[in-house]
Amino acid sequence: MIQQVIQMQLSSEVDVAIIGAGAAGLGAYSALAGQGLSVLILEARDRIGGRALTSYLPGGIIFDVGCEWLHSADHNAFVPIANALHFDLAEAPPHWGEQSYNVNFPLVEQREFRAATEAFYSRMETASRLPADTSAAVWLEAGNKWNPLIDAVSCYVNGSELSAVSVYDVESYFETALNWRVREGYGALISAYGACCNIAFQTCVSEIDHTTRPIKLETSRGTVRADRVIYTLPTAFIGEEAVRFRPPLPQKVTASNGLPLGYAEKVLLAIDEPEMFPEEGHLFGAINRTETGSYDLRPLGQPCIEAFFGGSFTRDLEAAGQLSSFAIEELTSLLGSSFRSKVHPRAASSWARDRFAKGSYSHALPGHSRDRAILAAPVDGRLFFAGEATSSEFFSTAHGAYESGVRAANEVASSLGQVEIGTRARREIRIRRWWGRRSLRAGAR
Ligand SMILES: Cc1cc2nc3c(=O)[nH]c(=O)nc-3n(C[C@H](O)[C@H](O)[C@H](O)COP(=O)(O)OP(=O)(O)OC[C@H]3O[C@@H](n4cnc5c(N)ncnc54)[C@H](O)[C@@H]3O)c2cc1C
């Protein structure tokens, strides 16, 4: 089916062109569908989903290479979508804060770590009310032995060490600490959701000329003209001016540079004798350094271990092709030398070097939390911006990307004099523990 769409001729003129078939582009498309407008998504890859991708590996292992967890599941637009498409949601909580077998991390130290983490986030919360933004690292307690592990958790959550993370931004994240998974894969769900969209694949946009009416988009498959354009690419594309705007949009470049993509990568290790390992177990590779992996043992009962890495050391490990060997070394040091012969690397992500992603997800640099709103703002009522980095409260996530697409579609509708479409009903519960999503809170029982 995808092949047919690839062969399709590009429409030379549409009402709305959406650049990117990730969660944001699909959210925008679905909100505009049925509005009597011609809408076309221009997608550089030959697949739907962008940073959402499920791989089906030998042994029936399902591996979400990018997004995996439906964070804030009770406020996550992909939950009703999964139900409507008959995907199977696993509501079991994550175990990120636990250490299976208490190996190298006795219970008493786990409690100390949690207390240190709670105290750190409580200082952050207070800091978020200060008149000026600060770096999150400022609020680490000098000399606290748990600082490296608290920073490691930031690397998983933000893709970055705390020193490069804005307190204001962190504190504006909306979190309900309910994290679910899709048994068939989050990437598979998002791909299925996009199956009915009108998408021109293998169509890489290189220039957006908004001096003309309609706007002119130069692509690898010719020129597309559109009255309205919704741009959803990751921040690095604007920041590095990989897609040119004519005339240039210096405010967007500055805002994108304030919201860099962090580093987050995964490795999938198949294991022999899976019954030797606890289902839904978890291990930190080390507890005394930031450069360590977070390991999910037998996720959803599968015969594998999923390793998660974040932060700058991840960039270096991935570039050197050493993610798998690092994971195996750390696990062997925890589980004993016999582990080495039971484990087989099956897959690894490479988001940092993926030319259509250029990184994992955005974080705001200290002093740059307002850049999300600047990036999201429409230009001339014709050029609209979506993507995870433009979400004010669900940034860095797939559902945040989706909602940003719906928001941009609403802006398009309103620019055309249409009524608002696709608003989201949502309870106003604010549980602000952002770090619960991929860190300790959910696992701390
Ligand atoms: C390792 C990892 C783990 C993650 N875990 C989670 C998680 O558990 N839960 C969660 O909610 N989120 C998670 N995320 C984040 C989530 O995947 C992203 O926030 C979300 O998918 C971003 O969607 P988007 O539409 O904004 O961008 P993208 O998905 O990046 O979509 C942009 C699209 O634009 C296309 N494109 C790029 N350049 C061009 C061009 N020049 N012309 C045309 N098209 C172009 C790309 O191919 C892509 O399809 C994770 C991400 C990573 C990397």
The ligand as a Tripos MOL2 file, in Angstrom:
@<TRIPOS>MOLECULE
LIG
   53    58     1     0     0
SMALL
NO_CHARGES

@<TRIPOS>ATOM
      1 C1         14.7020    6.7190   22.0020 C.3       1 LIG1
      2 C2         13.4010    7.4700   22.1200 C.ar      1 LIG1
      3 C3         12.4680    7.1070   23.0820 C.ar      1 LIG1
      4 C4         11.2730    7.7950   23.1930 C.ar      1 LIG1
      5 N1         10.3430    7.3910   24.1130 N.ar      1 LIG1
      6 C5          9.1390    7.9930   24.1600 C.ar      1 LIG1
      7 C6          8.1020    7.4610   24.9680 C.ar      1 LIG1
      8 O1          8.2840    6.4230   25.6260 O.2       1 LIG1
      9 N2          6.9000    8.1050   24.9820 N.ar      1 LIG1
     10 C7          6.6700    9.2450   24.2240 C.ar      1 LIG1
     11 O2          5.5500    9.7720   24.2430 O.2       1 LIG1
     12 N3          7.6320    9.7530   23.4350 N.ar      1 LIG1
     13 C8          8.8570    9.1580   23.3820 C.ar      1 LIG1
     14 N4          9.8150    9.6230   22.5290 N.ar      1 LIG1
     15 C9          9.5730   10.9040   21.8240 C.3       1 LIG1
     16 C10         8.6140   10.7660   20.6390 C.3       1 LIG1
     17 O3          9.0040    9.6800   19.8290 O.3       1 LIG1
     18 C11         8.6530   12.0520   19.8290 C.3       1 LIG1
     19 O4          8.4640   13.1810   20.6960 O.3       1 LIG1
     20 C12         7.5480   12.1200   18.7720 C.3       1 LIG1
     21 O5          7.4670   10.9170   18.0560 O.3       1 LIG1
     22 C13         7.8570   13.2950   17.8440 C.3       1 LIG1
     23 O6          6.8450   13.4120   16.8540 O.3       1 LIG1
     24 P1          6.9200   14.6330   15.8210 P.3       1 LIG1
     25 O7          5.7970   14.4700   14.8900 O.co2     1 LIG1
     26 O8          7.0590   15.9100   16.5710 O.co2     1 LIG1
     27 O9          8.3260   14.4530   15.0780 O.3       1 LIG1
     28 P2          8.8280   13.2310   14.1340 P.3       1 LIG1
     29 O10         8.2440   11.9500   14.6090 O.co2     1 LIG1
     30 O11        10.3080   13.3370   14.0960 O.co2     1 LIG1
     31 O12         8.1810   13.5830   12.7390 O.3       1 LIG1
     32 C14         8.7770   14.4490   11.8110 C.3       1 LIG1
     33 C15         8.6950   13.8010   10.4360 C.3       1 LIG1
     34 O13         9.2910   14.6750    9.4720 O.3       1 LIG1
     35 C16         9.9940   13.9020    8.5360 C.3       1 LIG1
     36 N5         10.9970   14.7440    7.8740 N.ar      1 LIG1
     37 C17        12.2180   15.0990    8.3290 C.ar      1 LIG1
     38 N6         12.8200   15.9150    7.4610 N.ar      1 LIG1
     39 C18        11.9490   16.1080    6.4350 C.ar      1 LIG1
     40 C19        12.0010   16.8730    5.2550 C.ar      1 LIG1
     41 N7         13.0490   17.6710    4.9530 N.pl3     1 LIG1
     42 N8         10.9410   16.8180    4.4040 N.ar      1 LIG1
     43 C20         9.8500   16.0590    4.6990 C.ar      1 LIG1
     44 N9          9.7680   15.3090    5.8260 N.ar      1 LIG1
     45 C21        10.7910   15.3480    6.6880 C.ar      1 LIG1
     46 C22        10.5940   12.7940    9.3630 C.3       1 LIG1
     47 O14        10.9500   11.6810    8.5660 O.3       1 LIG1
     48 C23         9.4510   12.4980   10.3280 C.3       1 LIG1
     49 O15         8.6040   11.4810    9.8220 O.3       1 LIG1
     50 C24        11.0020    8.9210   22.3610 C.ar      1 LIG1
     51 C25        11.9290    9.2710   21.3780 C.ar      1 LIG1
     52 C26        13.1130    8.5610   21.2540 C.ar      1 LIG1
     53 C27        14.0860    8.9710   20.1770 C.3       1 LIG1
@<TRIPOS>BOND
     1     1     2 1
     2     2     3 ar
     3     2    52 ar
     4     3     4 ar
     5     4     5 ar
     6     4    50 ar
     7     5     6 ar
     8     6     7 ar
     9     6    13 1
    10     7     8 2
    11     7     9 ar
    12     9    10 ar
    13    10    11 2
    14    10    12 ar
    15    12    13 ar
    16    13    14 ar
    17    14    15 1
    18    14    50 ar
    19    15    16 1
    20    16    17 1
    21    16    18 1
    22    18    19 1
    23    18    20 1
    24    20    21 1
    25    20    22 1
    26    22    23 1
    27    23    24 1
    28    24    25 2
    29    24    26 1
    30    24    27 1
    31    27    28 1
    32    28    29 2
    33    28    30 1
    34    28    31 1
    35    31    32 1
    36    32    33 1
    37    33    34 1
    38    33    48 1
    39    34    35 1
    40    35    36 1
    41    35    46 1
    42    36    37 ar
    43    36    45 ar
    44    37    38 ar
    45    38    39 ar
    46    39    40 ar
    47    39    45 ar
    48    40    41 1
    49    40    42 ar
    50    42    43 ar
    51    43    44 ar
    52    44    45 ar
    53    46    47 1
    54    46    48 1
    55    48    49 1
    56    50    51 ar
    57    51    52 ar
    58    52    53 1
@<TRIPOS>SUBSTRUCTURE
     1 LIG1         1 GROUP 0 **** ****
